[in-house]
Amino acid sequence: MQQFQVTGMSCAACSDRVEKAVSKVEGVTSCSVSLLTNSIGVEGTADSRAIIKAVEDAGYHASEKGEENSKGDAGKSVDEEALADHETPQLVKRLWVSVVFLLILMYFSMGHMMWNWPLPEWMADNHVAMGLLQMLLTIIIMVINQRFFISGFKSLVKGAPNMDTLVALGAGASFLYSTYALFAMTDAQRRRDVDAVMGYMHEFYFESAAMILTLITVGKTLEAYSKGKTTDALKNLMKLAPKTAILLRDGVEAEVPIEQVHRGDRFAVRPGESIPVDGMILEGSSAVNEAALTGESIPVDKEPGDPVSAATINQTGYLVCEASRVGEDTTLSQIIRMVSDAAATKAPIAKVADQVSGVFVPVVIALAVITGIVWLLAGQTEGYALTRAVSVLVISCPCALGLATPVAIMVGNGVGARHGIMFKTAASLEAAGRTQIVALDKTGTITKGEPQVTDVVPADGVSREELLECAFSLEAKSEHPLARAVVAYGLEQGISVMEVQDFAIHAGNGLQAVVNGQSVYGGNARFVQEKCSILNQWKQREETLAKEGKTPIYFVREDKILGIIAVADVMKEDSRKAVSQLKDMGIRVVMLTGDHELTAQAIGAQAGVDEVIAGVLPEGKEQVIRELSRQGKVAMVGDGINDAPALTRADIGIAIGAGTDIALDAADVVLMKSRLSDVPAAIRLSRAALWNIHENLFWAFIYNVIGIPLAAGVWIPLFGWQLNPMFGAAAMSLSSFCVVTNALRLNLVHIDKEPKKNKKRKETLSKQETEKKEKMNMTKTMKIQGMMCAHCEANVKEALEALPQVDEAVVSHEDGTAVVTLNSAVSDEVLKETVESKDYKVTEIS
């Protein structure tokens, strides 16, 4: 995504115009303008110069991010400089000067007229002098706030009026009418027409023009300050980036700017210092505080070979590391880029406000003109009609509509970043809150992904040490995860390795080798039963272990079973709690795994999930997600390469931070802490942001719905309600401030707080359970004898699927089963006759 800084935008109408202009550039596939950060993100192959020209042709100025590095403050990165709040100090200065001259103006225009405050003798009876002084003070305030007029009229000339146009027209109309009244009063004084002079005195609206400009500046100042607060999280992340590093060159330490560190360089980190770039520890050990990246306050112990990340703090030991990722490739830079890109994108919910904002200002101008004409036709004076028209102009606020969504998105992203939850786009922050089903990959997500030995069961007459010694020697030659678990356990127990010869791997089944001159085998029951017979007691023990979610591995020497070693992928400490929280939020939780049904059901029961889908091959996960998507909005949580297609297919893909780069790239949300409990936290944050956006949009719309008719004088004939333009300007200035301030409340959301139990969950689960039972009732499992090969499987499958009531038959000659999926009822007798007509024997149908 290319990003550009845009200056000159003042409201949603401006951002809408810029977006339309850039979208028309050849090569632009999509673009999103952020009024909050005054930036535009562009996807596609368009040349940056063409994009900048399109923005400038629309009446604004643009520059590519990173282009103005030389203009930034010393020690500040380009991104920091781009986010620095330059606007608020200028607005504050403008505001104070405006207020000083406004107070003087109000003294003469209101103080004397309403409360008879004293005036200089030369002015007391000279009404023309009084008018000239008011005009002069108003001109000064108009010059101070000339930006409204320059931007407003420039946009009007280009056919794209914005909020500044409304302010400029309102203040300008008041000033011009007052100037006309001043000249008319001068003529009346020359004719000594006292009644006319006093009448024209009441037609002065100089103070209204000045007050409108000053109050709008008050609102702009408050808005700018609040907008600055919404990017605090991103600015704080940028401040974490170290500015220097200590490189080791020929054994000598040399402090250099961070830009001079290259991949492969060796660098040193002293206790208490920040780690400058991502790298690998070569020497030393220490406790490293990674709170800056993960939000986890407990330091992590690091040793040689462990990775370290930029901006984390080395707390205790002296470390020598090798740089692996530098510059824009560091973990910190990627986090900053994720948050920045999310701010530059637009949530789908913002489209309604954008569509309204695109036509809002022209419609308001038309309403103001109609209001003035209607009151003139109703017999009111020009001054009265002008007051109503100006009130309509200055109370209307497209800014609040334009800011309603982006401010909440920015604050929400900031809160997520502080807790180690990274939303890649505004759309992903919105979509997470609409999740109805969460699909969890088992390995590495629910479980640690690191199998461990849980049971050692030696046969009668075989010692525990003998079994472990044989298993350790055999598995030491393998790289399989289960083998690594046995080897790690052997090392932990201090078992010695015996000499191994003729080692061979039987993929998916087991291992064999010659150990101390004897043939040794290790693997699953199907593999070892070819070498020796397995008694029922061993089969029962195997089944018991499988039901507990463990994988039993048989070990055989010659033709004698030495015993079973069970290995299990241990569940993460927070998995059950995370699943429970998701269920309490009314979300259905599904576990996907390639494990055997018994093992999968055991782990699913431990985790407390609603449904277990076992035997899912890596390429089949995407199809499962496709099926689940028909039942509701699905979030897929995974960490491996094989999860990438499913993460992409899901409505929202959530990647565990410790996962592969491919999974992280495919996901919409990244959990930096690699904790499953951050999944409900992310959904909770998204729901809070969505609620906040709805609040903002409601108030932005309702403000204009109530304010515009009131300003136009619709209620005057009925209730006598009317609105002074000055109060309209005050309301306009505060509307945007209120929207931004409301969004800042997201900082107070406790996303880790456990939710109250969802009352609708029981009803939802009951419905799902009914559907599940109905589905189960449409599936029958047949036990069949006589199948010997794949050809037999094909015969049985063809025969069963020829029945009109059968959708699918999954046949296995190894298990001796056929699982039949039905579309309507069929008797067991029909199924049995169909199979036995092919010369096989059906022993059971369940």
Secondary structure, 3 states (H helix, E strand, C coil): CEEEEEECCCCHHHHHHHHHHHHCCCCEEEEEEECCCCEEEEEECCCHHHHHHHHHHCCCEEEECCCCHHHCCCCCCHHHHHHCCCHHHHHHHHHHHHHHHHHHHHHHHHHHHHHCCCCCHHHHCCHHHHHHHHHHHHHHHHHHCHHHHHHHHHHHHCCCCCHHHHHHHHHHHHHHHHHHHHHHHHHHHHCCCHHHHHHHHCCCCHHHHHHHHHHHHHHHHHHHHHHHHHCHHHHHHHHHCCCEEEEEECCEEEEEEHHHCCCCCEEEECCCCECCCEEEEEECCEEEECHHHHCCCCCEEECCCCEECCCCEECCCCEEEEEEECHHHCHHHHHHHHHHHHHHCCCCCHHHHHHHHHHHHHHHHHHHHHHHHHHHHCCCCHHHHHHHHHHHHHHCCHHHHHHHHHHHHHHHHHHHHHCCEEECCHHHHHHHCCCCEEEEEHHHHHEEEEEEEEEEEECCCCCHHHHHHHHHHHHCCCCCHHHHHHHHHHHHHCCCCCCEEEEEEECCCEEEEEECCEEEEEECHHHHCCCCCCCHHHHHHHHHHHHCCCEEEEEEECCEEEEEEEEEEEECCCHHHHHHHHHHCCCEEEEECCCCHHHHHHHHHHHCCCEEECCCCHHHHHHHHHHHHCCCCEEEEECCHHHHHHHHHCCEEEEECCCCHHHHHHCCEEECCCCCCHHHHHHHHHHHHHHHHHHHHHHHHHHHHHHHHHHHCCCHHHHCCCCCHHHHHHHHHHHHHHHHHHHHHHHHCCCCCCCCCCCCHHHHHHHHHHHHHHHHHCEEEEEEECCCCHHHHHHHHHHHHCCCCEEEEEEECCCCEEEEEECCCCCHHHHHHHHHCCCCEEEEEC
